[in-house]
């Protein structure tokens, strides 16, 4: 028991918090937010879903804002841990600004602003977060397995942005699932690797 506590005390907080909150955000997207996303074609049904579930909708996007905050914290920790350029973090901060704008717009949902908000988060914010992650990844010495892992992860991030930009929302949803399935464990892995 004492060794488990000692190990837990050495594991850095930002990557673990980021993994947990981003995993929660992915679950919230699948179970709460998805019915009112562009994945579902009928705008009237999306709007009706939001009007019927306003508390769940707003809390769901609040979880996504928390995920964005923890992501920037994780990227800051990662940059410091590997002594990478601060410019990488600047990309994440720009992504956060786009994400926060988008998610606040979605909290106060309207059919007129929702399409722009989904593009802002899926293309701009995700694209900037992915670029930051790629920058930090390239600043590290990686094994072949780590290179494959990160190539698949950041490839999913790129696919998410391109699919959203192209209006291919099923592909965007699949890319999101792959990205989060790889990214959340990556946070935990780096917490152990770089501690």
MIBATOR-616144 format. One record per residue (C-alpha): residue number from 1; residue in three letters; x, y, z. Coordinates in nm, 4 decimals, decimal comma. Example, Ala and Ser with C-alpha at 12.3 -4.5 7.8 and 13.67 -1.06 7.14 Angstrom:
pos:1; code:ALA; xx:1,2300; yy:-0,4500; zz:0,7800
pos:2; code:SER; xx:1,3670; yy:-0,1060; zz:0,7140
This chain:
pos:1; code:UNK; xx:0,0000; yy:0,0000; zz:0,0000
pos:2; code:UNK; xx:0,2786; yy:0,2427; zz:0,0923
pos:3; code:UNK; xx:0,4527; yy:0,1811; zz:-0,2414
pos:4; code:UNK; xx:0,1284; yy:0,2510; zz:-0,4296
pos:5; code:UNK; xx:0,0881; yy:0,5801; zz:-0,2429
pos:6; code:UNK; xx:0,4506; yy:0,6725; zz:-0,3071
pos:7; code:UNK; xx:0,4055; yy:0,5945; zz:-0,6774
pos:8; code:UNK; xx:0,0860; yy:0,8037; zz:-0,6915
pos:9; code:UNK; xx:0,2670; yy:1,0968; zz:-0,5293
pos:10; code:UNK; xx:0,5329; yy:1,0889; zz:-0,8046
pos:11; code:UNK; xx:0,2839; yy:1,0824; zz:-1,0931
pos:12; code:UNK; xx:0,2245; yy:1,4360; zz:-1,2192
pos:13; code:UNK; xx:-0,1275; yy:1,5741; zz:-1,1917
pos:14; code:UNK; xx:-0,1860; yy:1,7605; zz:-1,5214
pos:15; code:UNK; xx:-0,1664; yy:1,4556; zz:-1,7522
pos:16; code:UNK; xx:-0,3845; yy:1,2407; zz:-1,5265
pos:17; code:UNK; xx:-0,6446; yy:1,5140; zz:-1,4791
pos:18; code:UNK; xx:-0,6417; yy:1,5771; zz:-1,8546
pos:19; code:UNK; xx:-0,6942; yy:1,2069; zz:-1,9281
pos:20; code:UNK; xx:-0,9842; yy:1,1750; zz:-1,6836
pos:21; code:UNK; xx:-1,1645; yy:1,4952; zz:-1,7843
pos:22; code:UNK; xx:-1,1171; yy:1,4351; zz:-2,1585
pos:23; code:UNK; xx:-1,2427; yy:1,0775; zz:-2,1204
pos:24; code:UNK; xx:-1,5481; yy:1,2165; zz:-1,9376
pos:25; code:UNK; xx:-1,5987; yy:1,4696; zz:-2,2193
pos:26; code:UNK; xx:-1,5908; yy:1,1913; zz:-2,4793
pos:27; code:UNK; xx:-1,8553; yy:0,9970; zz:-2,2830
pos:28; code:UNK; xx:-2,0682; yy:1,3114; zz:-2,2477
pos:29; code:UNK; xx:-2,0429; yy:1,3683; zz:-2,6232
pos:30; code:UNK; xx:-2,1581; yy:1,0148; zz:-2,6996
pos:31; code:UNK; xx:-2,4388; yy:0,9993; zz:-2,4429
pos:32; code:UNK; xx:-2,5635; yy:1,3576; zz:-2,4056
pos:33; code:UNK; xx:-2,4499; yy:1,5930; zz:-2,6817
pos:34; code:UNK; xx:-2,4420; yy:1,3775; zz:-2,9965
pos:35; code:UNK; xx:-2,8158; yy:1,3983; zz:-3,0770
pos:36; code:UNK; xx:-2,7819; yy:1,7740; zz:-3,1369
pos:37; code:UNK; xx:-2,4593; yy:1,7638; zz:-3,3382
pos:38; code:UNK; xx:-2,4328; yy:1,7816; zz:-3,7191
pos:39; code:UNK; xx:-2,4033; yy:1,4014; zz:-3,7198
pos:40; code:UNK; xx:-2,7826; yy:1,4147; zz:-3,7186
pos:41; code:UNK; xx:-2,9020; yy:1,5869; zz:-4,0351
pos:42; code:UNK; xx:-3,2330; yy:1,7368; zz:-3,9296
pos:43; code:UNK; xx:-3,1763; yy:2,0836; zz:-3,7798
pos:44; code:UNK; xx:-3,5267; yy:2,1004; zz:-3,6325
pos:45; code:UNK; xx:-3,4722; yy:1,7739; zz:-3,4419
pos:46; code:UNK; xx:-3,1364; yy:1,8969; zz:-3,3133
pos:47; code:UNK; xx:-3,2958; yy:2,2180; zz:-3,1911
pos:48; code:UNK; xx:-3,5850; yy:2,0300; zz:-3,0317
pos:49; code:UNK; xx:-3,3394; yy:1,8035; zz:-2,8496
pos:50; code:UNK; xx:-3,1561; yy:2,1043; zz:-2,7030
pos:51; code:UNK; xx:-3,4844; yy:2,2700; zz:-2,6003
pos:52; code:UNK; xx:-3,6009; yy:1,9474; zz:-2,4347
pos:53; code:UNK; xx:-3,2717; yy:1,8938; zz:-2,2498
pos:54; code:UNK; xx:-3,1314; yy:2,2402; zz:-2,1691
pos:55; code:UNK; xx:-2,9613; yy:2,1498; zz:-1,8397
pos:56; code:UNK; xx:-2,7935; yy:1,8372; zz:-1,9761
pos:57; code:UNK; xx:-2,6906; yy:2,0274; zz:-2,2910
pos:58; code:UNK; xx:-2,5320; yy:2,3140; zz:-2,0968
pos:59; code:UNK; xx:-2,3631; yy:2,0865; zz:-1,8432
pos:60; code:UNK; xx:-2,2317; yy:1,8737; zz:-2,1292
pos:61; code:UNK; xx:-2,0588; yy:2,1702; zz:-2,2900
pos:62; code:UNK; xx:-1,9315; yy:2,2799; zz:-1,9498
pos:63; code:UNK; xx:-1,7541; yy:1,9438; zz:-1,9259
pos:64; code:UNK; xx:-1,6006; yy:2,0141; zz:-2,2680
pos:65; code:UNK; xx:-1,4779; yy:2,3533; zz:-2,1496
pos:66; code:UNK; xx:-1,3165; yy:2,1790; zz:-1,8512
pos:67; code:UNK; xx:-1,1577; yy:1,9309; zz:-2,0928
pos:68; code:UNK; xx:-1,0105; yy:2,2189; zz:-2,2938
pos:69; code:UNK; xx:-0,8699; yy:2,3793; zz:-1,9780
pos:70; code:UNK; xx:-0,7077; yy:2,0532; zz:-1,8689
pos:71; code:UNK; xx:-0,5724; yy:1,9988; zz:-2,2207
pos:72; code:UNK; xx:-0,3893; yy:2,3315; zz:-2,2145
pos:73; code:UNK; xx:-0,2595; yy:2,2444; zz:-1,8666
pos:74; code:UNK; xx:-0,1381; yy:1,9094; zz:-1,9960
pos:75; code:UNK; xx:0,0316; yy:2,0664; zz:-2,2962
pos:76; code:UNK; xx:0,2022; yy:2,3183; zz:-2,0658
pos:77; code:UNK; xx:0,3254; yy:2,0357; zz:-1,8411
pos:78; code:UNK; xx:0,4415; yy:1,8329; zz:-2,1456
pos:79; code:UNK; xx:0,6267; yy:2,1312; zz:-2,2955
pos:80; code:UNK; xx:0,8058; yy:2,2003; zz:-1,9683
pos:81; code:UNK; xx:0,8840; yy:1,8302; zz:-1,9141
pos:82; code:UNK; xx:1,0658; yy:1,8005; zz:-2,2464
pos:83; code:UNK; xx:1,1951; yy:2,1585; zz:-2,2598
pos:84; code:UNK; xx:1,0227; yy:2,2270; zz:-2,5925
pos:85; code:UNK; xx:0,9599; yy:2,5659; zz:-2,7475
pos:86; code:UNK; xx:0,6948; yy:2,7773; zz:-2,5790
pos:87; code:UNK; xx:0,5577; yy:2,8473; zz:-2,9276
pos:88; code:UNK; xx:0,3953; yy:2,5039; zz:-2,9277
pos:89; code:UNK; xx:0,1892; yy:2,6092; zz:-2,6264
pos:90; code:UNK; xx:0,0837; yy:2,9251; zz:-2,8111
pos:91; code:UNK; xx:-0,0979; yy:2,6994; zz:-3,0626
pos:92; code:UNK; xx:-0,2844; yy:2,5286; zz:-2,7788
pos:93; code:UNK; xx:-0,3837; yy:2,8643; zz:-2,6304
pos:94; code:UNK; xx:-0,5205; yy:2,9780; zz:-2,9673
pos:95; code:UNK; xx:-0,7067; yy:2,6469; zz:-2,9884
pos:96; code:UNK; xx:-0,8494; yy:2,7063; zz:-2,6420
pos:97; code:UNK; xx:-0,9751; yy:3,0527; zz:-2,7427
pos:98; code:UNK; xx:-1,1491; yy:2,9007; zz:-3,0458
pos:99; code:UNK; xx:-1,2869; yy:2,6163; zz:-2,8344
pos:100; code:UNK; xx:-1,4149; yy:2,8422; zz:-2,5585
pos:101; code:UNK; xx:-1,5840; yy:3,0677; zz:-2,8137
pos:102; code:UNK; xx:-1,7427; yy:2,7673; zz:-2,9796
pos:103; code:UNK; xx:-1,8564; yy:2,5960; zz:-2,6612
pos:104; code:UNK; xx:-2,0030; yy:2,9125; zz:-2,5098
pos:105; code:UNK; xx:-2,1904; yy:2,9637; zz:-2,8369
pos:106; code:UNK; xx:-2,3208; yy:2,6071; zz:-2,8159
pos:107; code:UNK; xx:-2,4259; yy:2,6451; zz:-2,4525
pos:108; code:UNK; xx:-2,6623; yy:2,9192; zz:-2,5715
pos:109; code:UNK; xx:-2,7661; yy:2,7132; zz:-2,8727
pos:110; code:UNK; xx:-2,9404; yy:2,8587; zz:-3,1740
pos:111; code:UNK; xx:-2,9885; yy:2,7038; zz:-3,5142
pos:112; code:UNK; xx:-2,8263; yy:3,0091; zz:-3,6715
pos:113; code:UNK; xx:-2,4963; yy:2,9927; zz:-3,4779
pos:114; code:UNK; xx:-2,4569; yy:2,6175; zz:-3,4184
pos:115; code:UNK; xx:-2,3068; yy:2,5315; zz:-3,7611
pos:116; code:UNK; xx:-2,0347; yy:2,7946; zz:-3,7172
pos:117; code:UNK; xx:-1,9664; yy:2,6790; zz:-3,3596
pos:118; code:UNK; xx:-1,9247; yy:2,3152; zz:-3,4646
pos:119; code:UNK; xx:-1,6823; yy:2,4139; zz:-3,7410
pos:120; code:UNK; xx:-1,4924; yy:2,6404; zz:-3,5011
pos:121; code:UNK; xx:-1,4394; yy:2,3601; zz:-3,2495
pos:122; code:UNK; xx:-1,3917; yy:2,0757; zz:-3,4984
pos:123; code:UNK; xx:-1,1660; yy:2,2539; zz:-3,7448
pos:124; code:UNK; xx:-0,9927; yy:2,5483; zz:-3,5762
pos:125; code:UNK; xx:-0,9669; yy:2,4370; zz:-3,2132
pos:126; code:UNK; xx:-0,9000; yy:2,0713; zz:-3,2856
pos:127; code:UNK; xx:-0,6572; yy:2,1627; zz:-3,5650
pos:128; code:UNK; xx:-0,4570; yy:2,3899; zz:-3,3351
pos:129; code:UNK; xx:-0,4578; yy:2,1345; zz:-3,0510
pos:130; code:UNK; xx:-0,3412; yy:1,8680; zz:-3,2953
pos:131; code:UNK; xx:-0,0664; yy:2,0943; zz:-3,4310
pos:132; code:UNK; xx:0,0558; yy:2,1592; zz:-3,0759
pos:133; code:UNK; xx:0,0551; yy:1,7877; zz:-3,0010
pos:134; code:UNK; xx:0,2486; yy:1,7104; zz:-3,3177
pos:135; code:UNK; xx:0,5025; yy:1,9820; zz:-3,2349
pos:136; code:UNK; xx:0,5583; yy:1,8432; zz:-2,8850
pos:137; code:UNK; xx:0,5735; yy:1,4865; zz:-3,0161
pos:138; code:UNK; xx:0,8409; yy:1,5821; zz:-3,2703
pos:139; code:UNK; xx:1,0448; yy:1,7408; zz:-2,9900
pos:140; code:UNK; xx:1,0785; yy:1,3995; zz:-2,8192
pos:141; code:UNK; xx:1,2890; yy:1,0914; zz:-2,8776
pos:142; code:UNK; xx:1,0352; yy:0,8140; zz:-2,9403
pos:143; code:UNK; xx:1,0485; yy:0,4401; zz:-2,9831
pos:144; code:UNK; xx:0,8946; yy:0,2790; zz:-3,2905
pos:145; code:UNK; xx:0,5811; yy:0,1836; zz:-3,0924
pos:146; code:UNK; xx:0,5484; yy:0,5382; zz:-2,9615
pos:147; code:UNK; xx:0,5846; yy:0,6755; zz:-3,3151
pos:148; code:UNK; xx:0,3093; yy:0,4457; zz:-3,4412
pos:149; code:UNK; xx:0,0846; yy:0,5391; zz:-3,1470
pos:150; code:UNK; xx:0,1329; yy:0,9121; zz:-3,1991
pos:151; code:UNK; xx:0,1016; yy:0,8871; zz:-3,5781
pos:152; code:UNK; xx:-0,2364; yy:0,7169; zz:-3,5392
pos:153; code:UNK; xx:-0,3432; yy:0,9621; zz:-3,2685
pos:154; code:UNK; xx:-0,2490; yy:1,2809; zz:-3,4519
pos:155; code:UNK; xx:-0,3683; yy:1,1300; zz:-3,7803
pos:156; code:UNK; xx:-0,7111; yy:1,0943; zz:-3,6182
pos:157; code:UNK; xx:-0,6885; yy:1,4585; zz:-3,5069
pos:158; code:UNK; xx:-0,6129; yy:1,5695; zz:-3,8622
pos:159; code:UNK; xx:-0,8923; yy:1,3470; zz:-3,9976
pos:160; code:UNK; xx:-1,1358; yy:1,5015; zz:-3,7491
pos:161; code:UNK; xx:-1,0577; yy:1,8544; zz:-3,8674
pos:162; code:UNK; xx:-1,0692; yy:1,7630; zz:-4,2370
pos:163; code:UNK; xx:-1,3916; yy:1,5631; zz:-4,1991
pos:164; code:UNK; xx:-1,5603; yy:1,8481; zz:-4,0110
pos:165; code:UNK; xx:-1,4446; yy:2,0995; zz:-4,2709
pos:166; code:UNK; xx:-1,5812; yy:1,8745; zz:-4,5480
pos:167; code:UNK; xx:-1,9145; yy:1,8138; zz:-4,3716
pos:168; code:UNK; xx:-1,8410; yy:1,4416; zz:-4,3381
pos:169; code:UNK; xx:-1,9793; yy:1,4173; zz:-3,9859
pos:170; code:UNK; xx:-1,9871; yy:1,0376; zz:-3,9542
pos:171; code:UNK; xx:-1,6159; yy:1,0313; zz:-4,0361
pos:172; code:UNK; xx:-1,5626; yy:1,3170; zz:-3,7884
pos:173; code:UNK; xx:-1,7395; yy:1,1142; zz:-3,5174
pos:174; code:UNK; xx:-1,5247; yy:0,8073; zz:-3,5905
pos:175; code:UNK; xx:-1,2072; yy:1,0180; zz:-3,5905
pos:176; code:UNK; xx:-1,3121; yy:1,1715; zz:-3,2571
pos:177; code:UNK; xx:-1,3593; yy:0,8269; zz:-3,1043
pos:178; code:UNK; xx:-1,0185; yy:0,7098; zz:-3,2299
pos:179; code:UNK; xx:-0,8487; yy:1,0315; zz:-3,1173
pos:180; code:UNK; xx:-0,9836; yy:1,0123; zz:-2,7625
pos:181; code:UNK; xx:-0,9237; yy:0,6358; zz:-2,7387
pos:182; code:UNK; xx:-0,5559; yy:0,7004; zz:-2,8136
pos:183; code:UNK; xx:-0,5091; yy:1,0407; zz:-2,6482
pos:184; code:UNK; xx:-0,6403; yy:0,9657; zz:-2,2976
pos:185; code:UNK; xx:-0,4038; yy:0,6686; zz:-2,2494
pos:186; code:UNK; xx:-0,1218; yy:0,8787; zz:-2,4031
pos:187; code:UNK; xx:-0,1647; yy:1,1318; zz:-2,1222
pos:188; code:UNK; xx:-0,1314; yy:0,8583; zz:-1,8607
pos:189; code:UNK; xx:0,1619; yy:0,7031; zz:-2,0471
pos:190; code:UNK; xx:0,3487; yy:1,0351; zz:-2,0544
pos:191; code:UNK; xx:0,2732; yy:1,0916; zz:-1,6868
pos:192; code:UNK; xx:0,4667; yy:0,7745; zz:-1,6115
pos:193; code:UNK; xx:0,7332; yy:0,8156; zz:-1,8823
pos:194; code:UNK; xx:0,8235; yy:1,1770; zz:-1,7982
pos:195; code:UNK; xx:0,7764; yy:1,1787; zz:-1,4202
